[in-house]
Every structure is written in C-alpha cells, then in structure tokens.
Amino acid sequence: MIGKTVAHYRIIEELGRGSMGIVFKAEDMTVRRLVALKIIAEKLVNDPNMLRRFEREGAAASSLRHPNICTVYESGEWLGRPYLALELLEGHTLDHHLAAGPLPGTTLLKIGIGVTSALEATHAIGVIHRDIKPANLFLTTAGEVKVLDFGLAKIQTVTHTISPDAPTAVMFTTCAGLMIGTLPYMSLEQIRCEPLDGRSDLYSLGVVLYELATGELPVHNGRQAELPLGMGPILTKMMAMDPAQRYQTAREAREALERCAAGRRTFEHGAL
C-alpha cells in the first residue's frame, strides 16, 4: 500500500493494525495535510456489525470539535472499503504507558481533566462513549490527552445540556440485548445491559485513572491502593457502583479534579 493513493490520500507508511483494519500515515493531497487514514479490513466489508461500528465512529466524532477529542476530518469509501481520515497524533495510547509503571499524580490530573472535558462535550450532544479504556486514550508528546474510537458510542436524546489493549468485548448475554464494552472498565449497569447515561463513562474513567495511578485494577469491597495528590475520594466517587452516588455530570467530575489540581499547586507554591 505504501505510495498508493486512496481517494485523495497518498499512503506514506503503516502505523498499525487492529481487529477492524489498518491505520496509515497519509497525505491529504487536496489540502496538503498529514492524516491518520483508517481503512476497514477487507474481510469485514460484508460484516454489518463492523460496518455499523465504523460508520458510528465517523458520525459521532465528526460532529465534535474539541481539543481533547481526536478530530475526524472525513469519512468515505475506497474500492468498497470505508475509511476515516483522522487527526495525526504523535505519542502513545495510555495502555502503552501502563507498561512503564504508574504515572505521576500531576499527569493523572491533567489526563482526568482533559477526558472529563471531552466527555462534557460529548454528553452535551447526547453521545455516550461506552468504551473508555487506556487503549482509547492517547497522550501526545505535548502532554495533551485525546479521546479515541467512538465505534461503540451510543447516541441518545439529550435531556439536559452540560457546559464543556485489552480487546473490546462484544458478546451476547442472558439479558435482553447486547453487552458492549471492555469488561474491566464497564459499569455495573453496562454489564447488566441497562439504560446508560454519561455516569457510566465517568465510572470507566475512574477505573482508568485508578489503574494508571497504581498499576492495578480496583478491587471493589477490598483494600484499595494509596492514590496520589488527594485523588482517592474523587476516584472513589467516580467508581461508585450506584450511579446515583457518582458525580452526576462530567462537569462535576472535571471541577473536582480541577480543585484537586489547584490545591496541589497552592501547596507546592507555599512550600517554596
């Protein structure tokens, strides 16, 4: 594929392969811009579930322009295979960082604030991500976090307005419907196939931040590891089993993380 032209994109190099397809670094020859070009695997072009997931990713993300969400520039089709042209990012997904051990508390707070800000924007237009996990969060070389892969997103009716790699499990269960997500990061209501709202994404993010802070997944009803910078109460609330006990909006969670970060800066300034 190197050197070939897909629609108006010239393939430069392969960036990676996954269960859904291949991602290339490419040049958009119409605007002279480098992009990440995601092309569905040829074997999946007749799989209606994967096609819907690919289309959902493009539809959900392309409706958003937010500094903490990977931008979708265009969706199209080439030789019968759907593709997405995405913002080209430099850095690594957070599952890559997990292998190097727990992240510093200041980095965790920045990640948490960025992702809750992104979720604030998505929830405001009725989009629930449903698959927040380390492999779907990208930390750029500039230290900014980007939310990836809206392929499992659910678009619901907005009832209120909010101001701004473990493999994905897709399996039939004994409850009505389909269980969609990645099990270690799924809220109880998501596992039970109950109706979801943005609080389920906040639960998933709480699990991610806990894992990034400690190097291990949380154990409910058991001893939890020490968390840095006073983040313990915040993550405990995000990961409450009962959605009514969590932050009720991404904005509330973001503001709690921002207060934590501001308190840390004040403490460090006072210690100088």
C-alpha positions in Angstrom: 0.0 0.0 0.0 2.9 2.4 0.5 2.9 5.0 -2.2 -0.6 4.2 -3.4 -3.4 6.7 -3.5 -6.7 6.0 -1.6 -9.3 8.5 -2.8 -7.2 11.8 -2.5 -4.8 10.4 0.2 -1.3 9.3 -0.6 -0.2 6.5 1.7 3.2 7.2 3.3 3.6 4.4 5.9 1.7 1.9 8.0 1.1 3.0 11.6 -0.6 -0.1 13.0 -3.1 -2.9 12.5 -6.1 -3.9 14.7 -9.1 -6.1 14.6 -11.1 -3.6 12.5 -8.4 -2.6 9.9 -5.2 -0.8 9.2 -4.1 2.7 10.1 -1.7 4.5 7.7 0.1 7.8 7.8 -1.1 9.6 4.7 -1.1 13.0 3.0 -4.3 14.7 2.0 -3.3 15.9 -1.4 -6.2 18.4 -1.6 -5.1 20.5 1.4 -1.5 19.2 1.9 -2.2 17.9 5.4 -0.9 14.8 7.1 -3.6 12.5 8.5 -4.1 9.1 10.0 -6.1 7.1 7.5 -8.1 4.2 9.0 -9.3 1.7 6.4 -11.6 -1.2 7.4 -10.1 -4.7 6.9 -11.2 -6.2 3.6 -12.5 -9.3 5.3 -15.0 -7.1 7.2 -16.6 -5.3 4.4 -19.6 -7.7 4.4 -19.9 -7.7 8.2 -22.9 -5.5 9.0 -22.0 -5.1 12.7 -18.4 -3.9 12.0 -19.7 -1.6 9.2 -22.1 0.0 11.6 -19.4 0.4 14.2 -17.1 2.0 11.6 -19.9 4.4 10.5 -20.8 5.2 14.1 -17.2 6.2 14.9 -17.2 8.6 12.0 -20.7 10.0 12.7 -20.2 10.5 16.5 -16.7 12.0 16.4 -17.1 14.1 13.2 -19.9 16.1 15.0 -17.4 17.2 17.6 -14.5 19.7 17.6 -12.8 19.6 21.0 -9.1 19.8 21.9 -9.3 16.5 23.8 -11.0 14.5 21.1 -9.2 13.1 18.1 -10.6 15.0 15.1 -12.3 13.1 12.3 -11.7 15.1 9.1 -13.6 13.0 6.6 -15.3 9.6 6.1 -15.5 7.9 2.7 -15.2 4.7 0.7 -12.5 3.3 -1.4 -12.9 0.2 -3.5 -15.9 -0.8 -1.4 -14.0 -0.3 1.9 -15.0 2.5 4.3 -12.2 4.8 5.6 -11.8 7.6 8.1 -9.3 10.4 7.8 -8.3 11.3 11.4 -6.1 13.9 13.1 -2.5 12.5 13.1 -1.2 12.3 16.7 2.3 11.9 18.0 2.7 10.0 21.2 1.2 6.8 22.6 -2.1 5.4 23.9 -2.3 5.0 27.7 -2.1 1.2 27.6 1.5 1.7 26.3 2.2 4.0 29.3 0.8 1.4 31.7 3.7 -1.0 30.9 6.2 1.6 32.2 4.5 1.7 35.7 2.2 4.2 37.5 2.1 7.8 36.1 2.9 10.9 38.2 0.0 12.5 40.0 0.2 15.8 38.1 0.0 13.8 34.8 -3.0 11.9 36.1 -4.8 15.1 37.0 -4.2 16.5 33.6 -5.5 13.4 31.9 -8.6 13.3 34.1 -9.4 17.0 33.5 -8.9 16.6 29.7 -11.0 13.5 29.4 -13.9 14.8 31.6 -13.8 18.0 29.5 -14.2 15.8 26.4 -17.0 13.8 27.9 -18.7 17.0 29.0 -18.8 18.0 25.3 -19.9 14.5 24.0 -22.6 14.1 26.7 -24.0 17.5 25.9 -24.9 16.4 22.4 -26.2 13.0 23.6 -23.2 10.8 22.8 -22.1 8.2 25.4 -18.7 6.8 24.5 -19.2 3.3 26.2 -15.6 2.2 25.8 -13.4 4.5 27.8 -10.2 2.5 28.5 -6.4 3.0 28.3 -6.2 1.9 24.7 -8.8 4.5 23.7 -7.0 7.4 25.4 -3.9 8.9 23.7 -1.2 11.0 25.4 0.5 13.2 22.9 4.2 14.2 23.1 3.0 17.7 24.1 1.3 16.1 27.1 -2.3 16.5 26.0 -4.8 13.7 26.2 -7.1 12.8 23.3 -10.2 10.5 23.4 -10.2 8.0 20.5 -12.6 5.5 18.9 -16.3 6.3 19.1 -17.1 3.0 17.4 -19.2 1.8 20.3 -20.7 5.2 21.1 -24.4 5.4 21.7 -26.3 8.5 20.5 -29.3 9.3 22.8 -31.8 12.0 23.1 -30.4 14.9 25.1 -32.4 15.7 28.2 -30.1 18.4 29.6 -27.2 20.5 28.5 -23.8 20.3 30.0 -21.2 23.1 29.6 -17.8 21.8 28.3 -5.0 -3.0 24.5 -7.5 -5.3 26.2 -9.7 -6.1 23.2 -13.2 -4.7 23.1 -15.7 -7.3 24.3 -18.9 -7.6 22.2 -20.9 -10.6 23.4 -24.4 -11.9 23.8 -25.5 -12.3 27.4 -28.5 -13.7 29.1 -30.1 -10.2 29.4 -32.0 -8.7 26.6 -29.8 -7.0 24.1 -26.1 -6.9 23.5 -23.4 -6.2 26.1 -20.8 -3.9 24.5 -17.6 -2.6 26.1 -14.5 -3.8 27.7 -15.3 -5.7 30.9 -12.7 -4.4 33.5 -13.8 -0.8 32.7 -17.6 -1.4 32.4 -20.1 0.0 35.0 -22.5 -2.4 36.6 -25.4 -1.0 34.7 -23.4 -1.5 31.4 -22.7 -5.1 32.3 -26.4 -5.6 33.1 -27.4 -4.1 29.7 -29.4 -1.4 31.5 -30.1 2.0 30.0 -26.9 4.1 30.2 -26.1 7.8 30.6 -22.9 9.8 31.0 -22.3 8.5 34.5 -21.3 5.1 33.0 -18.4 6.8 31.1 -17.4 8.5 34.4 -17.2 5.1 36.1 -15.0 3.8 33.3 -12.7 6.8 33.5 -12.4 6.4 37.3 -11.2 2.8 36.7 -8.7 4.0 34.1 -7.3 6.7 36.4 -7.0 4.3 39.3 -5.1 1.8 37.1 -2.8 4.5 35.8 -2.1 5.6 39.4 -1.5 2.2 40.9 -0.6 -0.2 38.1 -3.6 -2.4 39.0 -7.3 -2.5 38.6 -9.5 -1.6 41.6 -10.9 -4.4 43.8 -14.4 -3.4 45.0 -15.2 -4.3 48.6 -11.4 -4.8 49.2 -8.4 -2.8 50.2 -7.6 -0.1 47.7 -4.1 1.2 47.0 -2.9 4.6 48.0 -3.7 7.3 45.5 -1.6 10.5 44.9 -2.5 14.1 45.4 -5.7 13.6 47.3 -7.4 11.9 44.3 -8.7 9.0 46.4 -12.1 10.5 47.3 -12.6 11.7 43.7 -11.9 8.3 42.1 -14.0 6.5 44.8 -17.0 8.7 43.9 -16.4 8.2 40.1 -16.3 4.4 40.7 -19.4 4.1 42.9 -21.4 1.0 42.0 -24.6 3.0 42.2 -24.8 5.7 39.6 -26.7 7.9 42.0 -23.6 8.0 44.2 -21.2 9.2 41.4 -20.7 12.6 40.0 -23.9 13.3 38.1 -22.2 15.1 35.2 -18.8 15.2 33.6 -18.7 18.8 34.6 -18.9 18.0 38.3 -16.1 15.5 37.9 -13.9 17.9 36.0 -14.4 20.6 38.6 -13.5 18.3 41.4 -10.3 17.3 39.5 -9.5 21.0 38.8 -9.9 21.8 42.5 -7.6 19.0 43.4 -5.0 20.3 40.9 -5.4 23.9 42.1 -4.9 22.7 45.7 -1.8 20.9 44.8 -0.3 23.9 43.0 -1.2 26.1 46.1 0.6 23.6 48.4 3.7 23.5 46.2 3.8 27.3 45.9 3.5 27.6 49.7 6.3 25.1 50.2 8.8 27.2 48.2 
